[in-house]
Amino acid sequence: MQVSVIIPTLNEATALPDLLNRLASLRGAANEIIVVDGGSSDGTPQLAHGLADKVLETAPGRAMQMNAGAAVAGGDMLWFVHADTLPTGQALDVMQSLQAQAEFWGRFDVSISGRSGWLPIVAFFMNQRSRLSGIATGDQGMFVHRRLFEAVGGFPAQPLMEDIALSKILRRRAAPHCRRERLETSGRRWEQRGVWRTILLMWRLRLAYFLGADPAQLAARYR
């Protein structure tokens, strides 16, 4: 089963090379790496050339970027990975082991790298919340079988919470595989804004989203 790794980027020149170098070994196994840039001003697309199989440029917006990557992907499995997340070799083995199933999707547990002692606690609750709710976030490396992704129409075209929206659609078709194998994601978002401030912000935004708030307005609040 070929895996297409789809990486949405926007000004990720610092983080992206580490991810692409980590993924380099996958390219020789009939898999592919697709970087979809949303208008970076720091040379991110140029860095991706030579380290990725395909480099696309679109308007900004993760849902749009990831859908664009999926549209040109040749793999049976679509694996959406953020530029500041580092996978392990186990992740590919996990997806390969599920290939006999007709339709499946899932995500991995995460650990969060950074200086704050609160980050392991944040990761623990993120993983537990996801396991109980059946909702995956982008940091957790969502993977979706191509047939299932196309059947549900891909990521909804919205500027925020696109991962939550897709999870809600997918879980109506199949329960997610919530894998305990870990990806390492950067804690920069929490440390730049403050860990507890970021947690409270995300809780407020998710609550507002579940209560029907416009994702465009939530995206403006998030920025």
C-alpha positions as CSV (number, residue, x, y, z in Angstrom):
1,M,0.0,0.0,0.0
2,Q,1.5,3.3,-1.1
3,V,1.3,6.1,1.5
4,S,1.1,9.8,0.3
5,V,2.3,12.1,3.1
6,I,0.7,15.5,2.7
7,I,2.2,18.4,4.5
8,P,0.5,21.9,4.6
9,T,3.0,24.7,5.2
10,L,3.0,28.4,5.7
11,N,6.4,30.0,6.7
12,E,7.8,26.7,8.0
13,A,11.4,27.1,6.7
14,T,12.7,26.4,10.2
15,A,10.7,23.3,11.0
16,L,10.2,21.7,7.6
17,P,13.7,20.4,6.8
18,D,13.7,18.3,10.0
19,L,10.4,16.7,9.0
20,L,11.4,16.0,5.4
21,N,14.8,14.5,6.4
22,R,12.9,12.3,8.8
23,L,10.6,11.2,6.0
24,A,13.4,10.7,3.4
25,S,13.6,6.9,4.0
26,L,9.9,6.6,3.0
27,R,10.5,7.8,-0.5
28,G,12.4,4.7,-1.5
29,A,9.5,2.4,-0.5
30,A,7.1,3.5,-3.3
31,N,5.6,6.2,-1.1
32,E,5.5,9.9,-1.8
33,I,5.9,13.2,0.1
34,I,3.7,16.2,-1.0
35,V,4.3,19.7,0.4
36,V,1.4,22.2,-0.2
37,D,2.5,25.7,0.6
38,G,0.0,28.5,1.3
39,G,2.0,31.5,0.3
40,S,5.1,31.5,2.5
41,S,7.4,34.5,2.4
42,D,10.4,32.7,4.0
43,G,11.4,30.4,1.2
44,T,9.6,27.3,2.4
45,P,8.7,25.9,-1.1
46,Q,12.3,26.3,-2.3
47,L,13.5,24.2,0.7
48,A,11.0,21.5,-0.1
49,H,12.2,21.0,-3.6
50,G,14.5,18.0,-3.7
51,L,13.3,16.7,-0.4
52,A,9.7,16.2,-1.5
53,D,8.2,14.4,-4.5
54,K,5.7,17.2,-5.3
55,V,5.6,20.8,-4.2
56,L,2.3,22.7,-4.7
57,E,1.4,26.3,-4.0
58,T,-2.2,27.4,-3.2
59,A,-4.0,30.1,-1.4
60,P,-3.6,29.9,2.4
61,G,-5.8,27.7,4.4
62,R,-5.0,24.2,5.7
63,A,-8.3,22.6,4.5
64,M,-7.7,23.9,1.0
65,Q,-4.0,23.0,1.0
66,M,-4.6,19.4,2.2
67,N,-7.4,18.9,-0.3
68,A,-5.1,20.1,-3.0
69,G,-2.4,17.7,-1.9
70,A,-4.9,14.8,-1.8
71,A,-6.1,15.6,-5.3
72,V,-2.6,14.9,-6.8
73,A,-1.7,12.1,-4.4
74,G,-1.2,8.7,-5.9
75,G,-1.3,6.7,-2.6
76,D,-3.9,4.4,-1.3
77,M,-3.4,6.0,2.2
78,L,-3.4,9.8,2.8
79,W,-1.4,10.8,5.8
80,F,-1.7,14.5,6.8
81,V,1.3,15.7,8.9
82,H,2.0,19.2,10.2
83,A,5.4,20.6,9.4
84,D,6.4,20.8,13.1
85,T,5.5,17.2,13.8
86,L,8.1,14.4,13.7
87,P,6.9,10.8,13.0
88,T,8.7,7.6,13.9
89,G,9.2,4.6,11.7
90,Q,6.4,2.8,13.6
91,A,3.8,5.0,12.0
92,L,4.2,3.7,8.5
93,D,4.2,0.1,9.9
94,V,0.9,0.8,11.6
95,M,-0.8,2.1,8.5
96,Q,0.5,-0.8,6.4
97,S,-0.9,-3.3,9.0
98,L,-4.4,-1.9,8.4
99,Q,-4.5,-2.1,4.7
100,A,-6.7,-5.2,4.5
101,Q,-9.6,-3.1,5.8
102,A,-11.8,-1.5,3.1
103,E,-12.3,1.9,4.8
104,F,-10.4,3.1,7.8
105,W,-9.0,6.3,9.3
106,G,-7.2,7.2,12.5
107,R,-4.5,9.2,14.3
108,F,-1.5,8.7,16.6
109,D,-0.9,9.7,20.2
110,V,1.5,12.7,20.5
111,S,4.2,13.9,22.8
112,I,4.9,17.7,22.9
113,S,8.4,18.9,22.9
114,G,9.4,22.1,24.7
115,R,10.7,23.7,27.9
116,S,7.5,23.9,29.9
117,G,6.8,21.1,32.4
118,W,3.1,21.4,31.6
119,L,3.5,20.1,28.0
120,P,3.5,16.4,28.9
121,I,0.3,16.9,30.8
122,V,-1.2,18.8,27.8
123,A,-0.3,15.8,25.6
124,F,-1.8,13.3,28.0
125,F,-5.1,15.0,28.1
126,M,-5.1,15.7,24.3
127,N,-4.6,11.9,23.7
128,Q,-7.2,10.9,26.2
129,R,-9.8,13.4,24.9
130,S,-9.3,12.2,21.4
131,R,-9.6,8.6,22.4
132,L,-12.9,9.2,24.2
133,S,-14.4,11.6,21.7
134,G,-13.3,10.0,18.4
135,I,-12.1,13.4,17.3
136,A,-8.6,13.8,15.9
137,T,-6.6,17.0,15.6
138,G,-4.0,17.9,13.0
139,D,-1.1,17.5,15.4
140,Q,-1.9,13.8,15.8
141,G,-1.1,12.9,12.2
142,M,-4.5,12.0,10.8
143,F,-4.5,9.1,8.2
144,V,-7.4,8.3,6.0
145,H,-7.8,5.6,3.3
146,R,-8.2,7.3,0.0
147,R,-11.5,5.7,-0.9
148,L,-13.0,6.9,2.4
149,F,-11.5,10.4,2.1
150,E,-13.0,10.8,-1.4
151,A,-16.4,9.3,-0.3
152,V,-16.9,12.0,2.3
153,G,-15.6,14.9,0.1
154,G,-12.3,15.6,1.9
155,F,-11.8,18.4,4.4
156,P,-14.7,20.8,4.7
157,A,-13.8,24.2,3.2
158,Q,-13.5,26.2,6.4
159,P,-10.6,28.3,7.9
160,L,-10.4,26.6,11.3
161,M,-11.4,23.3,13.0
162,E,-11.2,21.5,9.6
163,D,-9.7,18.5,11.4
164,I,-12.6,18.3,13.9
165,A,-15.1,18.7,11.1
166,L,-13.6,15.9,9.1
167,S,-13.4,13.7,12.2
168,K,-17.1,14.1,12.9
169,I,-17.9,13.1,9.3
170,L,-15.6,10.2,9.3
171,R,-16.7,8.7,12.6
172,R,-20.2,8.3,11.1
173,R,-18.6,5.9,8.6
174,A,-16.1,4.1,10.8
175,A,-14.6,4.3,14.3
176,P,-11.1,5.8,14.3
177,H,-8.0,3.8,15.0
178,C,-6.6,5.7,18.0
179,R,-3.0,4.5,18.0
180,R,-0.7,4.7,21.0
181,E,2.4,5.0,18.9
182,R,3.6,8.5,19.4
183,L,4.5,11.4,17.1
184,E,6.5,14.3,18.5
185,T,4.9,17.7,17.9
186,S,6.4,21.1,18.7
187,G,5.2,23.0,21.8
188,R,6.0,26.3,20.2
189,R,2.3,27.4,20.0
190,W,1.8,26.8,23.7
191,E,5.1,28.4,24.7
192,Q,4.7,31.5,22.5
193,R,1.3,32.3,23.8
194,G,1.6,30.8,27.3
195,V,0.5,27.2,28.0
196,W,-2.6,28.0,30.1
197,R,-3.6,30.9,27.9
198,T,-3.4,28.7,24.8
199,I,-5.4,25.9,26.5
200,L,-8.1,28.3,27.6
201,L,-8.3,29.9,24.2
202,M,-8.6,26.5,22.4
203,W,-11.3,25.3,24.9
204,R,-13.3,28.5,24.3
205,L,-12.9,28.2,20.5
206,R,-13.9,24.5,20.5
207,L,-16.9,25.2,22.7
208,A,-18.0,28.0,20.4
209,Y,-17.6,25.8,17.4
210,F,-19.7,23.0,18.9
211,L,-22.3,25.6,19.7
212,G,-22.5,26.6,16.0
213,A,-20.1,29.6,15.8
214,D,-18.9,30.6,12.3
215,P,-15.4,29.1,11.7
216,A,-14.3,32.3,10.0
217,Q,-14.9,34.3,13.1
218,L,-13.2,31.7,15.2
219,A,-10.2,31.8,12.9
220,A,-9.9,35.6,13.4
221,R,-10.0,35.1,17.2
222,Y,-7.4,32.4,17.0
223,R,-5.0,34.6,15.0
